[in-house]
Amino acid sequence: MILVLFTLLPLLLGVALEYTVCRLTMRETGRGWRLLRLLRLLPPLGLLGITWAIGAGRWRLWQSQQVSPLTQIILFPGVPALFALLGMALGWRIFRRRWSPRIVEEE
């Protein structure tokens, strides 16, 4: 159960979020297409911000105790964030594979 919570769930959420954002911002013509392309950066930057906030909060909490915070920070915000970033990269790759133009060679 812990394996699912710390690895598979963030991975699947990252894939779904990145694919959805890339699919919704797919339009590249007309007004505002550059803004739509910049919106693709929102999920990874948001994830890094949330990870940093959780890590900073836990660091302050553990500085008052005698427990080493480094291992706890790597375990809780670090591992799920890593798998979520991997999921976002995988979601982007799935999007590019699905929606990129194909070259078909005729015989």
DOKOLKOL-756851 format. One record per residue: residue number from 0; residue in one letter; x, y, z of N, C-alpha, C, O, CB in turn; chain. Coordinates in nm, 2 decimals. Glycine has a CB too. Example, Ala and Ser with C-alpha at 12.3 -4.5 7.8 and 13.67 -1.06 7.14 Angstrom:
# residues 2
0 a 1.32 -0.57 0.78 1.23 -0.45 0.78 1.32 -0.33 0.78 1.42 -0.33 0.85 1.13 -0.45 0.90 A .
1 s 1.28 -0.22 0.71 1.37 -0.11 0.71 1.29 0.00 0.79 1.34 0.11 0.80 1.41 -0.06 0.57 A .
This chain:
# residues 107
0 m 0.08 -0.12 0.00 0.00 0.00 0.00 0.09 0.13 0.00 0.06 0.22 -0.07 -0.09 0.00 0.12 A .
1 i 0.20 0.12 0.08 0.28 0.24 0.08 0.35 0.26 -0.05 0.37 0.37 -0.10 0.39 0.22 0.19 A .
2 l 0.39 0.15 -0.12 0.44 0.16 -0.25 0.35 0.23 -0.35 0.39 0.31 -0.43 0.48 0.02 -0.31 A .
3 v 0.22 0.19 -0.34 0.12 0.26 -0.43 0.11 0.41 -0.40 0.11 0.49 -0.49 -0.01 0.19 -0.42 A .
4 l 0.11 0.44 -0.27 0.09 0.58 -0.24 0.21 0.67 -0.27 0.20 0.78 -0.31 0.06 0.59 -0.09 A .
5 f 0.33 0.61 -0.25 0.45 0.69 -0.28 0.51 0.69 -0.42 0.58 0.78 -0.46 0.56 0.65 -0.18 A .
6 t 0.47 0.59 -0.50 0.52 0.58 -0.63 0.42 0.58 -0.74 0.42 0.66 -0.83 0.61 0.46 -0.64 A .
7 l 0.33 0.48 -0.74 0.24 0.46 -0.85 0.13 0.57 -0.86 0.10 0.62 -0.97 0.17 0.33 -0.84 A .
8 l 0.08 0.62 -0.75 -0.02 0.72 -0.75 0.03 0.85 -0.81 -0.03 0.91 -0.90 -0.08 0.74 -0.61 A .
9 p 0.15 0.90 -0.76 0.21 1.02 -0.82 0.24 1.01 -0.97 0.23 1.10 -1.05 0.33 1.07 -0.74 A .
10 l 0.29 0.89 -1.00 0.33 0.86 -1.14 0.20 0.87 -1.23 0.21 0.94 -1.34 0.39 0.72 -1.16 A .
11 l 0.09 0.81 -1.19 -0.03 0.81 -1.27 -0.09 0.95 -1.27 -0.14 0.99 -1.38 -0.13 0.71 -1.22 A .
12 l -0.09 1.02 -1.16 -0.14 1.16 -1.16 -0.06 1.25 -1.25 -0.11 1.34 -1.32 -0.14 1.21 -1.02 A .
13 g 0.08 1.23 -1.25 0.16 1.31 -1.33 0.13 1.29 -1.48 0.13 1.38 -1.56 0.31 1.28 -1.31 A .
14 v 0.12 1.16 -1.52 0.09 1.12 -1.66 -0.05 1.19 -1.70 -0.05 1.25 -1.81 0.08 0.97 -1.68 A .
15 a -0.15 1.17 -1.62 -0.28 1.22 -1.65 -0.28 1.38 -1.66 -0.34 1.43 -1.75 -0.38 1.18 -1.55 A .
16 l -0.22 1.44 -1.57 -0.21 1.59 -1.56 -0.14 1.64 -1.68 -0.19 1.73 -1.75 -0.15 1.64 -1.43 A .
17 e -0.02 1.59 -1.71 0.06 1.64 -1.82 -0.01 1.62 -1.96 -0.01 1.70 -2.04 0.20 1.58 -1.82 A .
18 y -0.06 1.50 -1.98 -0.13 1.47 -2.10 -0.25 1.56 -2.12 -0.27 1.61 -2.23 -0.17 1.32 -2.11 A .
19 t -0.32 1.58 -2.02 -0.44 1.66 -2.03 -0.41 1.81 -2.06 -0.47 1.87 -2.14 -0.52 1.66 -1.90 A .
20 v -0.30 1.86 -1.99 -0.26 2.00 -2.02 -0.21 2.01 -2.16 -0.24 2.11 -2.23 -0.16 2.04 -1.91 A .
21 c -0.13 1.92 -2.20 -0.07 1.92 -2.34 -0.19 1.91 -2.44 -0.18 1.98 -2.55 0.03 1.81 -2.36 A .
22 r -0.28 1.83 -2.42 -0.39 1.81 -2.51 -0.48 1.93 -2.52 -0.53 1.97 -2.62 -0.48 1.69 -2.47 A .
23 l -0.50 2.00 -2.40 -0.59 2.12 -2.40 -0.52 2.24 -2.46 -0.58 2.33 -2.51 -0.63 2.15 -2.26 A .
24 t -0.38 2.24 -2.46 -0.31 2.35 -2.51 -0.25 2.32 -2.65 -0.15 2.38 -2.68 -0.20 2.40 -2.41 A .
25 m -0.31 2.23 -2.72 -0.25 2.18 -2.84 -0.27 2.28 -2.96 -0.18 2.28 -3.05 -0.32 2.05 -2.88 A .
26 r -0.36 2.37 -2.95 -0.39 2.46 -3.06 -0.27 2.56 -3.07 -0.23 2.62 -2.98 -0.52 2.54 -3.03 A .
27 e -0.21 2.56 -3.19 -0.09 2.64 -3.21 -0.11 2.76 -3.31 -0.01 2.82 -3.35 0.02 2.56 -3.26 A .
28 t -0.23 2.79 -3.35 -0.26 2.89 -3.45 -0.35 2.99 -3.38 -0.42 2.96 -3.28 -0.31 2.84 -3.58 A .
29 g -0.35 3.11 -3.44 -0.45 3.21 -3.39 -0.38 3.29 -3.27 -0.26 3.28 -3.24 -0.57 3.15 -3.34 A .
30 r -0.46 3.38 -3.21 -0.42 3.46 -3.10 -0.39 3.38 -2.98 -0.47 3.30 -2.94 -0.52 3.58 -3.08 A .
31 g -0.29 3.42 -2.91 -0.26 3.36 -2.78 -0.20 3.22 -2.78 -0.20 3.16 -2.67 -0.39 3.36 -2.70 A .
32 w -0.15 3.17 -2.89 -0.09 3.04 -2.89 0.03 3.03 -2.81 0.06 2.92 -2.75 -0.07 2.99 -3.03 A .
33 r 0.11 3.14 -2.79 0.23 3.14 -2.71 0.19 3.13 -2.56 0.26 3.06 -2.49 0.31 3.26 -2.73 A .
34 l 0.08 3.19 -2.52 0.04 3.18 -2.39 -0.01 3.03 -2.36 0.02 2.98 -2.25 -0.08 3.27 -2.36 A .
35 l -0.07 2.97 -2.45 -0.11 2.83 -2.43 0.01 2.74 -2.42 0.01 2.65 -2.34 -0.20 2.78 -2.55 A .
36 r 0.11 2.77 -2.49 0.23 2.69 -2.48 0.30 2.71 -2.35 0.36 2.62 -2.29 0.33 2.72 -2.60 A .
37 l 0.29 2.83 -2.30 0.35 2.86 -2.16 0.27 2.79 -2.05 0.33 2.76 -1.95 0.36 3.01 -2.14 A .
38 l 0.15 2.77 -2.08 0.06 2.70 -1.98 0.11 2.55 -1.95 0.08 2.49 -1.85 -0.08 2.70 -2.01 A .
39 r 0.18 2.50 -2.05 0.24 2.36 -2.04 0.34 2.35 -1.93 0.37 2.25 -1.87 0.29 2.31 -2.17 A .
40 l 0.40 2.47 -1.89 0.50 2.47 -1.78 0.44 2.47 -1.65 0.50 2.45 -1.55 0.59 2.59 -1.80 A .
41 l 0.31 2.50 -1.64 0.24 2.52 -1.51 0.24 2.39 -1.42 0.27 2.40 -1.31 0.10 2.56 -1.54 A .
42 p 0.21 2.27 -1.48 0.22 2.15 -1.39 0.35 2.12 -1.33 0.36 2.10 -1.21 0.17 2.04 -1.46 A .
43 p 0.46 2.12 -1.41 0.59 2.09 -1.34 0.63 2.20 -1.24 0.69 2.17 -1.14 0.70 2.08 -1.45 A .
44 l 0.61 2.33 -1.28 0.65 2.43 -1.18 0.56 2.43 -1.06 0.61 2.45 -0.95 0.64 2.57 -1.25 A .
45 g 0.43 2.40 -1.07 0.35 2.38 -0.96 0.39 2.27 -0.87 0.39 2.28 -0.74 0.20 2.36 -1.00 A .
46 l 0.43 2.16 -0.93 0.47 2.04 -0.85 0.60 2.08 -0.77 0.62 2.04 -0.66 0.50 1.92 -0.94 A .
47 l 0.69 2.14 -0.84 0.82 2.18 -0.77 0.79 2.28 -0.66 0.85 2.27 -0.55 0.92 2.24 -0.87 A .
48 g 0.70 2.37 -0.68 0.66 2.46 -0.57 0.60 2.39 -0.45 0.63 2.42 -0.34 0.57 2.57 -0.62 A .
49 i 0.51 2.30 -0.48 0.44 2.23 -0.37 0.55 2.14 -0.30 0.54 2.13 -0.17 0.33 2.14 -0.43 A .
50 t 0.64 2.08 -0.37 0.74 2.00 -0.31 0.83 2.08 -0.22 0.86 2.04 -0.11 0.82 1.93 -0.41 A .
51 w 0.87 2.20 -0.27 0.95 2.29 -0.19 0.88 2.33 -0.06 0.94 2.34 0.04 0.99 2.41 -0.27 A .
52 a 0.75 2.37 -0.07 0.68 2.41 0.04 0.66 2.30 0.15 0.68 2.33 0.27 0.54 2.46 0.00 A .
53 i 0.63 2.18 0.10 0.62 2.07 0.20 0.76 2.04 0.26 0.77 2.02 0.38 0.57 1.94 0.13 A .
54 g 0.87 2.04 0.18 1.00 2.02 0.24 1.04 2.13 0.34 1.10 2.10 0.44 1.10 2.01 0.12 A .
55 a 1.01 2.25 0.31 1.05 2.36 0.40 0.97 2.35 0.53 1.02 2.38 0.63 1.03 2.50 0.33 A .
56 g 0.84 2.32 0.52 0.76 2.31 0.64 0.81 2.19 0.72 0.81 2.20 0.85 0.62 2.28 0.60 A .
57 r 0.84 2.08 0.66 0.89 1.97 0.74 1.03 1.99 0.80 1.06 1.95 0.91 0.90 1.84 0.65 A .
58 w 1.11 2.07 0.73 1.25 2.10 0.78 1.23 2.18 0.90 1.30 2.16 1.00 1.33 2.18 0.67 A .
59 r 1.15 2.28 0.90 1.13 2.37 1.02 1.07 2.28 1.14 1.11 2.31 1.25 1.03 2.48 0.99 A .
60 l 0.98 2.19 1.11 0.92 2.11 1.21 1.03 2.02 1.28 1.03 2.00 1.40 0.81 2.02 1.15 A .
61 w 1.12 1.96 1.19 1.22 1.87 1.25 1.34 1.94 1.31 1.41 1.87 1.38 1.26 1.78 1.14 A .
62 q 1.36 2.06 1.28 1.47 2.13 1.34 1.46 2.15 1.49 1.55 2.15 1.56 1.49 2.27 1.28 A .
63 s 1.33 2.15 1.54 1.31 2.16 1.68 1.33 2.02 1.75 1.34 2.01 1.87 1.17 2.21 1.71 A .
64 q 1.33 1.91 1.67 1.34 1.78 1.73 1.48 1.73 1.70 1.56 1.79 1.63 1.24 1.68 1.67 A .
65 q 1.52 1.61 1.76 1.65 1.55 1.75 1.66 1.45 1.63 1.76 1.39 1.62 1.69 1.49 1.88 A .
66 v 1.56 1.44 1.55 1.55 1.35 1.44 1.62 1.41 1.32 1.60 1.53 1.30 1.40 1.31 1.41 A .
67 s 1.69 1.33 1.24 1.75 1.38 1.12 1.65 1.41 1.02 1.58 1.32 0.97 1.86 1.28 1.07 A .
68 p 1.63 1.54 0.98 1.53 1.57 0.88 1.57 1.53 0.74 1.48 1.52 0.65 1.50 1.71 0.88 A .
69 l 1.69 1.51 0.71 1.73 1.49 0.57 1.67 1.36 0.51 1.62 1.36 0.40 1.88 1.48 0.56 A .
70 t 1.67 1.25 0.59 1.61 1.13 0.54 1.46 1.14 0.53 1.40 1.08 0.44 1.65 1.01 0.63 A .
71 q 1.40 1.21 0.62 1.26 1.23 0.61 1.21 1.32 0.50 1.11 1.29 0.44 1.20 1.29 0.74 A .
72 i 1.29 1.42 0.47 1.26 1.50 0.35 1.28 1.43 0.22 1.20 1.45 0.13 1.35 1.63 0.36 A .
73 i 1.38 1.35 0.21 1.40 1.27 0.09 1.29 1.17 0.08 1.24 1.15 -0.04 1.53 1.19 0.10 A .
74 l 1.24 1.11 0.18 1.14 1.01 0.18 1.00 1.06 0.14 0.94 1.02 0.05 1.13 0.93 0.31 A .
75 f 0.95 1.17 0.21 0.82 1.21 0.19 0.80 1.30 0.07 0.74 1.26 -0.03 0.76 1.28 0.31 A .
76 p 0.85 1.42 0.07 0.83 1.50 -0.05 0.92 1.46 -0.17 0.88 1.49 -0.28 0.84 1.65 -0.02 A .
77 g 1.03 1.40 -0.14 1.13 1.37 -0.25 1.08 1.26 -0.34 1.08 1.28 -0.46 1.26 1.34 -0.19 A .
78 v 1.05 1.15 -0.29 1.02 1.03 -0.37 0.89 1.05 -0.45 0.88 1.02 -0.57 1.00 0.90 -0.28 A .
79 p 0.78 1.10 -0.38 0.66 1.12 -0.46 0.68 1.23 -0.57 0.62 1.22 -0.68 0.54 1.16 -0.37 A .
80 a 0.75 1.33 -0.54 0.78 1.44 -0.64 0.86 1.38 -0.76 0.83 1.42 -0.87 0.85 1.55 -0.57 A .
81 l 0.96 1.30 -0.73 1.04 1.24 -0.84 0.95 1.15 -0.93 0.96 1.16 -1.05 1.15 1.15 -0.78 A .
82 f 0.86 1.07 -0.87 0.77 0.99 -0.95 0.67 1.07 -1.02 0.63 1.04 -1.13 0.70 0.88 -0.86 A .
83 a 0.62 1.18 -0.96 0.53 1.27 -1.03 0.60 1.34 -1.15 0.54 1.35 -1.26 0.47 1.38 -0.94 A .
84 l 0.72 1.38 -1.14 0.80 1.44 -1.25 0.82 1.34 -1.36 0.81 1.37 -1.48 0.93 1.50 -1.20 A .
85 l 0.85 1.21 -1.32 0.87 1.11 -1.42 0.74 1.08 -1.49 0.74 1.06 -1.61 0.92 0.98 -1.35 A .
86 g 0.63 1.09 -1.42 0.49 1.07 -1.48 0.46 1.19 -1.57 0.40 1.16 -1.68 0.39 1.07 -1.37 A .
87 m 0.50 1.31 -1.54 0.48 1.42 -1.63 0.57 1.40 -1.76 0.52 1.43 -1.87 0.52 1.55 -1.56 A .
88 a 0.69 1.36 -1.74 0.77 1.33 -1.86 0.71 1.22 -1.95 0.71 1.23 -2.07 0.92 1.30 -1.82 A .
89 l 0.66 1.12 -1.88 0.60 1.01 -1.96 0.47 1.06 -2.02 0.44 1.02 -2.14 0.56 0.89 -1.86 A .
90 g 0.39 1.14 -1.96 0.27 1.20 -2.02 0.30 1.28 -2.14 0.23 1.28 -2.24 0.19 1.28 -1.92 A .
91 w 0.41 1.36 -2.13 0.45 1.44 -2.25 0.49 1.35 -2.36 0.46 1.38 -2.48 0.56 1.54 -2.21 A .
92 r 0.57 1.25 -2.33 0.61 1.15 -2.44 0.49 1.08 -2.50 0.49 1.06 -2.62 0.71 1.05 -2.38 A .
93 i 0.39 1.04 -2.42 0.27 0.98 -2.48 0.20 1.08 -2.56 0.15 1.04 -2.67 0.18 0.93 -2.36 A .
94 f 0.19 1.20 -2.52 0.12 1.31 -2.60 0.19 1.33 -2.73 0.13 1.33 -2.84 0.12 1.44 -2.52 A .
95 r 0.33 1.34 -2.73 0.40 1.36 -2.85 0.39 1.24 -2.95 0.38 1.26 -3.07 0.55 1.39 -2.82 A .
96 r 0.39 1.12 -2.89 0.38 1.00 -2.97 0.24 0.99 -3.04 0.23 0.95 -3.15 0.41 0.88 -2.89 A .
97 r 0.14 1.03 -2.96 0.00 1.01 -3.01 -0.03 1.12 -3.11 -0.10 1.09 -3.21 -0.09 1.02 -2.90 A .
98 w 0.02 1.24 -3.09 -0.03 1.36 -3.17 0.07 1.41 -3.27 0.05 1.51 -3.34 -0.07 1.47 -3.09 A .
99 s 0.19 1.35 -3.28 0.29 1.40 -3.38 0.26 1.34 -3.51 0.20 1.23 -3.52 0.43 1.36 -3.33 A .
100 p 0.30 1.42 -3.62 0.27 1.36 -3.75 0.35 1.24 -3.78 0.47 1.23 -3.74 0.30 1.47 -3.86 A .
101 r 0.30 1.15 -3.86 0.36 1.02 -3.89 0.40 1.03 -4.04 0.34 1.09 -4.12 0.27 0.90 -3.86 A .
102 i 0.52 0.97 -4.07 0.56 0.95 -4.20 0.54 0.81 -4.24 0.59 0.71 -4.18 0.72 0.99 -4.22 A .
103 v 0.45 0.79 -4.35 0.42 0.66 -4.39 0.49 0.64 -4.53 0.46 0.71 -4.62 0.26 0.64 -4.40 A .
104 e 0.56 0.53 -4.54 0.63 0.50 -4.66 0.54 0.41 -4.75 0.50 0.30 -4.70 0.77 0.44 -4.64 A .
105 e 0.52 0.45 -4.87 0.43 0.36 -4.95 0.53 0.27 -5.03 0.64 0.31 -5.07 0.35 0.45 -5.05 A .
106 e 0.48 0.15 -5.05 0.56 0.05 -5.13 0.54 0.06 -5.27 0.60 -0.02 -5.35 0.53 -0.09 -5.07 A .
